[in-house]
Amino acid sequence: MSVTGGVGPQVNSFNTWESFQKLSGGFQALTIITVAVVTIFTLGIGSVFVFRALVNAFSKLNLQGEAAHERTANKAHQGALKNLIDKDKPLSTETEINLPKQESIASGKTEPSKKIEPTKRPMPKTMSPWKEFLRTQLAIQLEKIGLQFEESYENGDCFFDAVAYQLTHIYGDKQYTAKDVRVAISEHLKKAGSEDHQRYGKMHKGDVDSTYEHFCSEIHKSAEEFKDAGSPIWGNTLTAQIIADIYKIDVKVWSASLISITLLETLEGNMYEGFEYIEIQKANPEVCTILDDRTFHPHDKTGNGKSIQLAAIDRHTWGHWLPLLPM
């Protein structure tokens, strides 16, 4: 029996019989009894309208009950799901290469509740006069731009130690070490695609004489692991770029060079040695050291807004990296 018309304010068409079949057993029984009583007393007149009215009213009550039951079931399901997620939640969100904890891809890294400060490295107890002079000139040049250098271990791991110092400084979630940084680079290279290796390989050719394959296979080894078996892989522009790619930070490198000595060696055929270099440098303090800068950005342009600064100083075959902080 299909009846259309103004049965209720929220429907335009109402299939009474199908709706009756959907009622609970109690509502069905109550409807039948009520319609039977009305039929007896009115001799059948009005029984259809009473049936429609009752089914319509009971359908609304039935739907309300089902909705309430569904809401209760949803809350129970959500509670159980939350408990399951909390139970299985990992204790740490750090990656395999010890990246700092992340809030989200967009916002970058979190700040720990109690920030760890980097451990101060000791200043070398002894150093040659030319190293001491070069450090002094570097300090003078950095002061002009509001920076100062901190110490790093001069043992073949200086670049990686300087980066570790800076990572601890900007994140403060743990004490990073040179070995942490080396392993992070090694793991990154293992997972890099052919396009990244091609890009890194081109940068490598401009820095050192060893092969790129040697760089990839030996970068994880610290100076301590080499000992008397040769030199470890040193830091260079390639490692600076990889650090930017791994940690999603800008790496700004300030390079200090002694251009006047290079010119003198070219013109005079390397006739000046030892302390004669120092005397020439002291006579020309403003021209003997020049400061250049270069910034390495994450290649995929997904930086987290943080940056570190390093100083690279060199003389002949010797070089050293130092972490830089504002004065």
Order of alpha helices (4+ residues) and beta strands (2+ residues): beta-beta-alpha-alpha-alpha-beta-beta-alpha-beta-alpha-alpha-alpha-alpha-alpha-alpha-beta-alpha-alpha-alpha-beta-beta-beta
